[in-house]
């Protein structure tokens, strides 16, 4: 039986545009110049404080969380849809009795309504939100569920998810439609790389 752990934003949720809006709104508040989408994808890192510290060295995690929450929950924040084909793929995996979990840095106030909006209610076996560094959560999940490392995959859109998967001894799957450029993802040598939902499905077939 295969097990699939997914990041949320940048994997299931097409949040690149809204995330750029949030980052620039936060930067404006701290007197930092706006950045482009290209700069975001070249410089984005997780745990996300590694990214923010590049621009605002004295920013605390508490300040980041407060300002991020205000931005993403504001009425002005652009709405995000799911990536093409990803919802259908997740449902296929569920029908194949694949164990499915979400490990996301996103807030529960956004993830849980989006799961409902995308028609993914009662699909995931476990959902973890508001996770800064994902290693401990993934490691504990593997141990708790006694997941087979050879058949467990962590799907992410950043180098952090690749590193977490390698450290946890499971398969790393990088998708190119999220927050990091393909060249940066390849530099961490993921086990698999996917450019769309069709290529992602092939990995599990």
Buried (B, 14 or more C-beta within 10 A) or exposed (E): EBBBBBBBBBBBBBBBEBBBBBBBBBBEEEEBEEBEEEEBBEBBBBBBBEBBEEBBEEBEEEBBBEBBBBBBEEEEBEEBEBBEEBBEBBBEBBEEEBBBBBBBBBBEEBBBEBBEBBEBEEBBBBBBBEBBBBBEBBBEBBEEBEBEEEBBBBBBBBBBBBBBBBEBEBBBBBBBBBBBBBEBBBEBEBBBBBEBBEBBBEBBE
